[in-house]
Amino acid sequence: MEPQLLHTVADGIATVVIHHPAKRNAMTARMWRELPPLLGALADDPAVRVLVLTGEGATFCAGADISSLRESGQDPTARAVAAEEALAAFPKPTLAAVRGYCVGGGCQLAAACDLRFAEEGARFGVTPARLGIVYPESSTRRLASLVGPATAKYLLFSAELIGTERALRTGLVDEVLPEGELGKRVAEFARVLVSRAALTQAAAKEFASGRTDRAAYWTAQARGSGDAAEGVAAFLERREPRFNWTFGPADADRAVTEGAVTE
């Protein structure tokens, strides 16, 4: 099978799989180029509530396929940043499920997700110093915001790989699972996210990113949705809530074009 991005949608969960096992799921120029429009389509799909990004088999992503990037004649850094920004701007919750190597461009994509769950034994690294590449400004700031300036400098200066224990301690990952349990835990947690209020998640994602100009918009959305009343009623009646607010295409477009994830 040719290197490609595979995706499925089931029960509100979109799963995107980086599929290039011959090179540890390294991203080719075409894969970098195809990720933003794929994410745009999934953002617009009302059946999608949560996005899971993972790699084929025992590796998440070993970075960029350098040979394909050289052959493309395009700036590899620009392609990677465009894909990273599209993932960061995805308006619904995103979760990276990491096994094995999560290095270079792979770590760049994982850091752009809202959450990262990893299997024990996974290895993380940001490796531009091995190639003499200037890591993008936006990517550097995103990494520093996630793990702190000291750890970001350690990763960028040294290009050394770290294991799941340190990744968990520094905030690079949110949960570490024993071997063989990652898939089950990710599926379970994704179902939890699907069951929660999309309105809460969408507003929280924007606010957590540092956006400050949409408080009135979300207040109006909350007032019109009736979700708070439904949530209270469901709690008192000891039943699952039936929330009304959904993310429509216009909301997804606005999140991307107005910069829902600010730098």
C-alpha positions in Angstrom: 0.0 0.0 0.0 1.3 3.5 -0.9 2.1 5.9 2.0 -1.2 7.6 2.8 -3.5 9.0 5.5 -6.3 6.6 6.2 -9.4 7.6 8.1 -12.7 6.2 9.4 -15.6 7.7 11.2 -17.7 5.6 13.6 -19.9 6.5 16.6 -18.8 10.1 16.6 -15.1 9.3 16.5 -12.9 10.1 13.5 -9.7 8.1 13.4 -6.8 9.3 11.2 -4.0 6.8 10.7 -0.6 7.7 9.4 0.2 4.8 7.1 3.8 4.4 5.9 5.1 1.3 7.8 8.0 0.8 5.5 9.6 4.0 7.0 8.1 4.0 10.5 5.1 6.0 9.3 7.3 9.0 8.2 5.2 11.7 6.5 5.8 12.1 2.8 5.3 15.5 1.0 1.9 14.3 -0.3 0.8 13.2 3.2 1.7 16.6 4.7 -0.2 18.3 1.8 -3.3 16.1 2.2 -3.7 16.5 6.0 -5.2 20.0 6.1 -8.0 19.3 3.6 -8.7 16.0 5.3 -9.0 17.8 8.7 -11.2 20.4 7.1 -13.6 17.8 5.8 -13.8 16.1 9.2 -14.3 19.4 11.0 -17.3 20.1 8.7 -18.7 16.6 9.2 -21.6 16.7 11.8 -21.0 13.0 12.5 -17.6 13.8 14.0 -17.3 14.8 17.6 -13.7 13.7 18.4 -10.6 13.1 16.4 -8.0 10.4 17.2 -4.6 10.6 15.4 -2.4 7.5 15.4 0.1 5.6 13.4 -0.1 2.2 11.7 1.2 -0.7 13.7 3.8 -0.2 16.5 5.0 3.3 15.5 3.2 6.7 15.7 5.4 8.7 13.3 9.2 8.9 12.9 9.1 12.3 11.3 9.3 13.4 7.8 10.3 11.2 4.9 13.3 13.3 3.9 13.8 11.7 0.5 10.2 12.5 -0.6 10.5 16.1 0.7 13.7 16.7 -1.3 12.1 15.3 -4.4 9.0 17.5 -4.0 10.9 20.7 -4.6 8.8 22.3 -1.9 9.8 23.8 1.5 9.4 20.9 3.9 9.1 23.1 6.9 6.2 25.1 5.4 4.3 21.9 4.6 4.7 20.6 8.1 3.7 23.9 9.7 0.6 24.1 7.6 -0.4 20.6 8.7 0.4 21.3 12.3 -1.6 24.5 12.3 -4.6 22.8 10.7 -4.5 20.2 13.4 -4.2 22.7 16.2 -7.1 24.7 14.8 -9.4 21.7 14.5 -12.4 22.9 16.5 -13.3 19.6 18.2 -11.3 17.6 20.8 -8.2 15.9 19.3 -6.2 13.0 20.9 -2.9 11.5 19.7 -2.6 7.8 20.5 1.2 7.1 20.5 3.1 3.8 20.2 6.8 3.5 19.5 8.6 6.4 17.9 7.0 9.9 18.0 9.9 11.9 16.6 10.4 15.1 14.6 7.4 15.9 12.5 5.5 13.2 14.4 6.1 14.9 17.7 5.1 18.2 16.0 1.7 16.7 15.1 1.2 15.1 18.5 2.0 18.4 20.2 -0.7 20.1 18.1 -3.4 17.7 19.5 -5.3 18.6 22.6 -4.3 15.4 24.4 -1.7 12.7 24.1 -2.0 9.1 25.4 1.1 6.9 25.0 1.9 3.2 25.4 4.8 2.3 27.7 8.0 2.2 25.7 7.1 5.1 23.3 10.0 7.5 22.5 9.6 11.2 21.9 12.1 13.6 20.3 12.3 16.9 18.4 15.2 16.5 16.1 15.9 19.5 13.8 19.3 20.0 15.5 20.4 16.7 13.8 19.7 18.2 10.4 20.6 21.9 10.9 17.0 22.9 10.5 15.5 26.0 12.3 12.5 24.7 14.1 9.5 26.9 13.2 8.7 29.8 15.6 5.1 28.7 16.1 6.0 25.1 16.7 8.7 26.1 19.2 6.3 28.3 21.2 3.6 25.5 21.1 6.2 23.0 22.5 7.4 25.4 25.2 3.8 26.2 26.2 3.1 22.4 26.5 6.3 21.2 28.4 7.8 24.5 29.7 10.8 26.4 28.3 13.5 24.2 30.0 12.2 20.9 28.6 11.6 22.5 25.2 15.2 23.7 25.1 16.5 20.3 26.2 14.6 18.6 23.4 15.5 21.2 20.7 19.1 21.7 21.7 20.0 18.1 22.1 17.7 16.2 19.7 17.8 13.4 22.3 14.8 11.1 22.7 13.0 10.8 26.0 10.8 7.9 27.3 7.2 7.9 28.5 8.2 8.5 32.2 9.8 11.8 31.4 7.2 12.7 28.8 4.5 12.2 31.4 6.4 14.2 34.1 6.9 17.2 31.8 3.4 17.2 30.4 4.3 16.0 26.9 1.8 13.2 27.4 -1.3 13.0 29.6 -1.6 9.3 30.2 0.8 6.3 29.8 -0.8 2.9 29.3 0.8 -0.6 29.7 1.6 -2.5 26.5 -1.6 -3.7 24.8 -4.0 -1.4 26.6 -3.6 1.9 24.6 -6.3 1.1 22.0 -8.9 0.2 24.6 -8.2 3.2 26.8 -8.3 5.6 23.8 -11.6 4.2 22.6 -13.0 4.4 26.1 -11.9 8.0 26.6 -13.1 9.0 23.2 -16.5 7.7 23.9 -16.5 9.7 27.1 -15.8 12.9 25.1 -18.5 12.1 22.7 -21.0 11.8 25.5 -20.1 15.3 26.9 -21.4 18.7 25.9 -19.9 19.8 22.6 -20.7 23.4 23.5 -18.5 23.1 26.7 -15.7 21.5 24.7 -15.7 24.0 21.9 -15.7 27.0 24.1 -13.1 25.5 26.5 -10.8 24.8 23.5 -10.8 28.4 22.4 -10.4 29.8 25.9 -7.6 27.5 26.7 -5.8 28.5 23.6 -5.7 32.1 24.8 -8.4 33.5 22.6 -10.1 36.5 24.3 -12.6 37.9 21.7 -15.3 35.3 21.8 -16.8 35.3 25.3 -19.9 37.1 24.1 -20.4 34.6 21.3 -20.2 31.6 23.6 -22.4 33.2 26.1 -25.1 33.7 23.4 -24.6 30.1 22.3 -25.0 28.8 25.8 -28.1 30.9 26.3 -29.7 29.7 23.1 -28.8 26.0 23.4 -30.6 25.2 26.6 -27.8 22.7 27.4 -27.3 23.9 30.9 -30.9 23.3 31.8 -30.8 19.9 30.1 -27.6 19.0 32.0 -29.2 19.9 35.4 -32.4 18.1 34.6 -30.5 15.0 33.5 -28.4 15.1 36.7 -31.5 15.4 38.9 -33.4 12.7 37.0 -30.3 10.4 37.0 -30.2 9.9 33.3 -27.8 10.7 30.4 -28.2 14.2 29.1 -29.4 15.0 25.6 -27.4 18.1 24.7 -28.7 20.2 21.8 -25.7 22.3 20.6 -23.7 20.9 17.7 -20.7 22.2 15.8 -21.9 23.2 12.3 -19.8 23.9 9.3 -20.0 27.7 9.9 -18.6 27.3 13.4 -15.8 25.1 12.1 -14.9 27.6 9.4 -14.9 30.4 11.8 -12.6 28.6 14.2 -10.0 28.1 11.5 -10.3 31.4 9.7 -10.4 33.5 12.9 -7.7 31.6 14.6 -9.3 29.5 17.3 -5.8 28.4 18.4 -3.7 31.5 18.8 0.0 31.6 19.0 
